[in-house]
Amino acid sequence: MTNEATTLDTTAAGETAVTSRTALLYAVIGGSLVAIVSTFLAWTWTTQFPGDLTIYGNPAPLQILTLVGAVLTALHALSALGVKGLGWLTPAGSRKALYILALGTLATALYTVLAIAWVLGGLVHLEPGAYVAVIGTLVPALAAYKLPDDTRKPAPAKKLSSWAEILIIVAVFALGLYVITFGIGTNDKEPQLFTAYLILVAFAAFALTKSGLNARLSAITANNRQITVIAAFVAAIAFPLTQQGGDTYTLLAVNILIFATVALGLNVVVGLAGLLDLGYVAFLGVGAYTAALVSGSASSAFHIQFPFWAAVLTGALASLVFGVIIGAPTLRLRGDYLAIVTLGFGEIFRIAMGNLDGVSGPKITNGPNGITNIPDLELFGWNFGEAHTVFGIELGAYANYYLLMLLVMVLVVVVFSRAGSSRIGRAWVAIREDETAATAMGINGFRVKLIAFALGATLAGLAGTVQAHVQHTVVPEMYQFAGPVPPNSAFLLAAVILGGMGTIRGPILGASLLFLIPAKLSFLQDYQLLGFGIALIILMRFRPEGLIANKRAQLEYHDDTADQAPTDLATAKAGA
């Protein structure tokens, strides 16, 4: 009788737990539906708040973000309920992803409501729709928090046809292009919209990882590597086609590509070879100044004009020479000593460019005034400074530079990937992990590090030649160690660390975030460095390997064997 009673109690407890879980999931769905309805209501009565949240039945962009978050939360809750056709959303369990999405939706709605109260001067300016949104997003967050953890190892994915996988890849990149375009295209007069966009995208990306869907997508892209590369390239090319309203955001995209390309070059030095370079932005300046001097500018000391290809090669070669000159006597140093020397080189370069004004030194760079009126590039009769119509679509001037910079980035990515997987790349990794052991195994540490330093400098100089023509001017203040506006050495190093050292996608993502966020949140200029420092502290605490890390870094930073060893040893002794 006792065993039967225990069995009945266990069964009843299990049924109660299932019933409770189902009730919580219905609460999540119900709250999400309320949040969806709230986005069709007015959140404030005055149009003085940017974005006009006063219209019924037509959600403003800020409300659309809450709408998207609520829809995603509801879909994940339906997946947790076992609704047919939605199981693919949560292969690794639904609770964590659901809670993160619900929390992100609540944060987005709550931020919007508080922004309205702050800008307009009080809660009295809120309409009922705002209160409904807060309640509708708070309920799913509380209910999801109470859900039992159902994290599991994802089951093997069903084998899909090649056409189905290709369609998934195309859909993912199309969605990614839309999300990126939405973020870049947010009105600079509405910083609240971009901030809410960042909040939702960050939580959604985190939820995507916890649900296991990101791993599934990675497996599909790994099986179709060529299709993935083509889709990524096509999506990148399509970006300027979406900017028919002007060149403002295309210029922002060009600068992001320049910053990301230079970060990839620094990734060779820091990420692969493990050399801490604090003056890397100087190589960008060397390429930019060299291109400016030989591109026919009226303020150039050398009244010559090289064709584009010759200017690019000259700028890259000049950076290579400087890389060898600086690296040869200093790369025998290690760690902090090398960092101090490279920091000194960066400052010497900036000061020297400011002194070559004809007074403190030879008149070459016009000193603080820099080299101005750098002409636009012209390649095979195609003037990059003019708008062109291609297949009935007008491409602005900066669209030309965007496509050119995209080709430069592709070249840098190819060089980085080939070098990283080559014999010299493996030697760089060996030097990074333990230079003494690598030297003992026969690797010429000095020669290997010099090659990395020279290659990184060349890639930075290559990007600098394009930057000079995009900006049409080059001044010393553009190449500082640290400052409120990237690119500078501190931000470049942070982009590599933030994104993930030794990877390709990591520095690109890190550079994009570190350039886009200050550009969009310029009203926080006095507090940008404070926020930047806080973000780095949080990242180093919770994800020291970076946003996109390689497997080696993940094992190094999240290896639990060291913590388990003493416990296992104590258990063994107790058993003995």
Number of C-alpha atoms within 10 A of each C-alpha: 6 7 8 9 10 11 12 12 12 12 12 12 12 12 12 12 14 13 12 15 19 16 14 22 26 18 20 30 24 17 27 32 19 19 33 24 17 27 30 20 22 23 28 24 16 16 11 13 19 17 17 17 27 22 17 14 12 14 22 20 18 23 27 16 23 30 25 16 27 32 19 18 31 26 19 29 31 21 22 21 16 11 12 9 9 16 17 16 22 26 23 22 22 28 25 24 29 33 25 24 31 34 24 27 35 26 21 28 31 21 17 24 22 15 15 24 17 13 12 16 10 12 14 11 18 20 18 13 22 27 16 20 30 23 19 26 32 22 22 33 25 16 21 27 18 15 20 15 12 12 17 13 10 15 8 8 11 7 8 10 8 12 9 11 18 18 10 15 21 19 13 15 18 17 13 14 18 14 14 12 17 14 19 19 17 17 16 15 12 15 17 22 24 21 19 24 21 16 17 24 19 15 21 23 14 17 24 20 16 22 26 22 20 17 16 19 15 12 13 19 18 12 13 15 12 11 16 18 12 12 19 19 15 14 18 16 16 14 18 25 14 16 18 12 8 15 16 13 19 25 20 18 24 23 23 24 23 27 29 29 28 31 36 32 30 32 29 32 28 25 23 26 29 24 25 21 24 26 28 31 34 32 32 32 30 29 32 30 29 24 33 34 26 23 27 20 22 15 19 23 17 14 12 13 17 14 15 19 10 14 23 24 18 20 32 29 21 21 30 26 15 19 23 19 13 17 22 16 10 17 21 14 14 13 11 12 14 19 18 14 18 22 20 14 19 24 18 14 20 23 16 16 24 21 20 18 18 12 10 11 14 13 14 20 28 21 23 17 16 21 24 19 16 23 19 22 19 13 11 7 7 11 14 22 18 14 14 17 9 8 6 7 12 15 20 25 20 24 28 22 24 27 18 15 23 19 14 19 22 14 13 22 17 13 15 24 15 13 18 20 11 12 10 18 20 15 23 29 18 21 24 19 14 11 21 13 12 18 15 10 10 8 18 14 20 17 13 17 25 23 20 28 28 25 24 27 32 28 31 33 34 34 29 33 27 27 26 27 22 23 15 16 21 26 21 22 16 18 25 23 23 17 15 14 17 24 26 25 25 18 25 31 25 19 29 30 28 28 25 27 29 28 22 23 18 26 34 23 20 27 30 21 18 22 23 18 17 18 17 23 17 15 13 14 13 10 11 17 16 11 12 15 11 12 13 15 13 11 16 14 10 9 18 20 24 23 18 22 22 16 9 10 17 15 12 11 11 11 11 10 9 8 9 10 11 11 11 12 11 11 11 10 9 8 7 6
